[in-house]
Amino acid sequence: MTPAFCQQRIMGGNEATMRFLVTGGAGFIGTTLANRLTQEGHDVLVIDDLSAGDPTHLLPEVNFTRGSVIDKPKLWRLLKGVDCVYHLAARVSVPESILYPREYNTANVGGTVALMEAIRDAGVHRVVLASSGAIYGEQPRQPVTEGMPPHPTSPYAVSKLAAEHYVNTIGGLWGIETVALRIFNAYGPGQSIPPSHAPVIPQFVQLALGKGSLIIHGDGEQTRDFVYIDDVVEALVMAATAQDINRQVINVGLGQETSINELILAVERIAGREIHPLRVPTESGGVSRLVADLTLARDKLNYEPQIDLETGLRLLLERDSQFQVEVGSR
C-alpha cells in the first residue's frame, strides 16, 4: 500500500517535491543527507544546536536554524507543512556515553520524546529515525538480523534503543508513520576528528598520514561493518517514501565483516604508509563481532550498497580536504 501522504502528492501531480526537516542536519550524516535532498529539488530545513555540527558545509539553499530539538515552539514553526522528519540529532560517542550517561539520556531520549510531541502537534506524516547497530551488542551469531534481542553494552546504545521505542510507540498512538534505520559504522568525507573519542576510520587515516600514534585495545580481531556515507544516505532517502515500512527497524550497513587488523592493513594500502599501532591487549575492544544482515533493507528499501571498503577509503582520501595535502605529498 502506498503511504497516504505519498499517494496524496501523486494524486496532486506534485510527487517530485517534498518538504523535509532534518534534525542534527549540520552533522556528518545530516549534512550529506540535507544536501542530497536539496540537489533533488526538495525543500529542506535543518535544525542543529551546533554542539558538533558545522552549517558551512550545507548548501546555500538549505534553510538552517540553530536550535535544540527540545525547543518545541521553534519546532512547531519549522514543522509547518513538513512531509517527513529525519531525526539525526543525537550525541553519538560510545566511550563518551560511558562517562556521561545522564547527558546521553537527556539528549538522545529526552530530545526524541520532545521532537515526537512536536511532530504529533504539527501533524507530520512520517518520521525516519537514525538509530544504531550498536544496539545489538554481543550476539550468538553473525550477521545480525533485526529480530535478534538487543543487548546494548553502552549508555549510547541504550539511548538509541529507547529512542526507537519512543518513536514507534508515539507514532502508533497518533497515526504517524515511523521507521528506524540501524546504521552501522558510517564513514566518509566531512566526518570530524575530535581530539578524543574520534570515529575509527578518519582517525586511522589521520594517523596513517603521520599525525600521532594509534592505540588498539584488545587483539584487533574484533569486527565491524563499515559503510560509506553515500550508501547510508541512499537508504535514508528511500525510507522517506518506501511502502510497507511502518514501525519497521531496518539495518543499514555494507554487509561486510572487517576486523580492526584488516582495517589497518587496508588503510595502509590506500594511504601508502605504515601505521605501527600501539597495542593494549589487556583492555576491551568492545563487542567481538558485528556485521549487518541486509535482507530486510533489500526487501523494503531496495537497498544495495555500492561502495566497498577500499573504494570508500580511496574516496575519503580524494574528497576530504583535511587529508588531501598529506596525500599529495606522498
MONOR-V991601 format. One record per backbone hydrogen bond with DSSP energy under -0.5 kcal/mol. NH is the residue of the N-H (numbers start at 1). CO is the residue of the C=O. If there is no record, write none. Layout:
NH,CO
NH,CO
//
This chain:
7,3
8,4
9,5
10,6
11,7
12,8
13,10
14,9
17,14
20,18
20,43
21,84
22,45
23,21
23,86
24,47
25,22
25,47
27,24
31,27
32,28
33,29
34,30
35,31
36,32
37,33
38,34
39,35
40,36
41,38
42,37
43,18
44,42
45,20
46,63
47,22
48,65
54,26
57,54
58,55
62,59
63,44
64,62
65,46
67,48
67,65
71,68
72,70
75,71
76,72
77,73
78,74
79,75
80,77
82,79
83,19
84,19
85,126
86,21
87,85
87,128
88,23
88,86
94,92
97,93
98,94
99,95
100,96
104,100
105,101
106,102
107,103
108,104
109,104
109,105
110,105
111,106
113,109
114,110
115,111
116,112
117,113
118,114
119,115
120,116
121,117
122,118
123,119
124,119
125,83
126,83
127,177
128,85
129,127
129,179
130,87
131,129
131,181
133,183
135,132
136,133
137,134
138,151
143,291
144,291
148,145
151,135
151,136
158,154
159,155
160,156
161,157
162,158
163,159
164,160
165,161
166,162
167,163
168,164
169,165
170,166
171,167
172,168
173,169
174,170
175,171
176,171
177,125
179,127
180,248
181,129
182,180
182,250
183,131
183,181
184,252
185,225
186,184
187,227
191,188
199,192
203,199
204,200
205,201
206,202
207,203
208,204
209,205
210,207
211,206
216,214
216,278
217,215
218,280
220,217
223,288
224,258
226,224
227,185
227,225
229,187
231,228
232,228
233,229
234,230
235,231
236,232
237,233
238,234
239,235
240,236
240,237
241,238
242,238
244,1
247,178
248,178
248,245
250,180
252,182
258,224
258,256
260,222
261,220
263,259
264,260
265,261
266,262
267,263
268,264
269,265
270,266
271,267
272,268
273,268
278,214
279,277
280,216
283,280
293,144
294,292
298,294
299,295
300,296
301,297
302,298
303,297
308,306
312,308
313,309
314,310
315,311
316,312
317,313
318,314
319,315
320,316
321,319
323,320
324,320
325,321
327,323
328,324
329,325
329,326
330,327
//
